[in-house]
Amino acid sequence: MTTATPARASDPAPAVQEAIEATIADYYLGWYDGDADRMARALHPRLAKRGWLRDTSGIPAFDGDDFTAMVEYTRRGQGRTTDPDRRRYEVRAVEVYDDIASACVYAVPYVDYLHLVRTDDGWRIMNALWRKP
């Protein structure tokens, strides 16, 4: 039997961290400000965004969105409903392996687990799993 050392994600180099955080900023600040262009810049065209929620009776419910829906919701100003004094987010962790990354972000009013990919145009959010705390 042969054993191999599995590949491991690592903490990103400072320039990579900055680029990923700039994409995350476009995502949240675009949402909060209703800036659809900024939101579109943060997202991969094949975005899969999924919310894992509970309905009023406590039964799990799924909410799925894609690139087009997120850009349109942003354009309509849905993120502007968050009180301006509470519009903030904190990137808690970023791991990178080559041209893929994951980030854990605590925001108002969401917690997001983001998967990003490095494209010719920079880092883009490919997947988002979210929940309201």
N, C-alpha and C positions, 0 to 999 in steps of 0.2 A: 504494500500500500504506500502510495506517495502522499506526502502532505505538502501543502503549499501555504504560504503566508497570505492571508486575505488582504486585499487592498483596504486601505483605511482612509476615511475622510480626514481632513486636517483643518486647523485654523488657517484662514486665508492670509496671504501676504497683504500688507497694508493697502496697496493700490487696488487689489481685488476686493478687499473689504469695503473700501470707499466706493467702488463702482457698484457693488451689490447694494450698499446702503443708499446710493443715489437712486437706484431703481425702486427700492422700497419707499423712499421719500416721494418719488413721483406717484406711486400707488396711493399712499395715504393722503398726501397734500393735494393731489389731484382730486381725490374723493371729497375731502373736506371743503375744498374751494370750488367744486363743481367745474373743474378744468378737464374736459373730456380729452383734449389733446395730450395733456400730461398723463392721464390715466392710460390712454392708448399706447403711449411710449413705454410704459412700465410692463405691459402685458404681451405675452406671446399670442399670435393669432389663434393658436390651438388651445388657449386657456381652458382649463376645467376647474371651476370654482364650486366647492360643495360646502354647504352648511349642514351641521348635524345638530338638530334642535329638538326640543320637546314641545308638543302641543299643550294646550291648557289642561289636558287630562294626564300629562306626563308621558304620553306615548311618543317614541322617537319619530321624528319627521325629517325628511331630506329636502334641502333647498339647493338646486343646481343652477349655475349660471355659466355663461361663456363670454368670450371677448366682446361680442356685439352687445350683449345685455349690459355688461359692466360699463362700457363706454356710454351707452344710452342712459343708464341710471345716473351716471356721473353728470352727463349733459343736462339732465332734468334737475340736478341739484339735490339728489337724495342725501348725499353726504353733508350737505349744509344744514340738515336738521339737527346735527350734533351741536350742542351749545358751544359757541366759539371759545369760551373759557375752558372747555374740557377737551378740545381738539388736540390730542397728543398721542404719541406712540413711542414704544421703546423696543428696540431690536435687542432681544435677550441673547441670542446665539446664532452664529453663522458657521456652517461647516461647508467645505468645498472639496470636491474630488474632480480634478481636471476641469471639465466644462459643465459640471452640474453642481448645484448648491442647495442647501436647505437653510431656512431661517425661521426662528420662532419669534413672533412679534406680539407684544401686549399693547393693545390700543384701546381707545374709547370709541365705541363700546364693544370691541371684538378682541378675541385671541385668534391669531392666524398662524398656521403652519404653512410656510410657503416653500415651494420647490421652484428653483430658477435654473435657466439654461443660458449658457454663453452663446450668443449668435454673432453673426457678422456685424450686427448693429449694437452689440453690447448685451448686458444681462437682461433677461426678460422673465417674468413670472409665468410659469407653465401650469402649475397646479396650486390651488389654495384650499385648505381645509380650515373652516372657521367655526367658531361658536361664540355666542354671547355669554359672558360669565354670569 
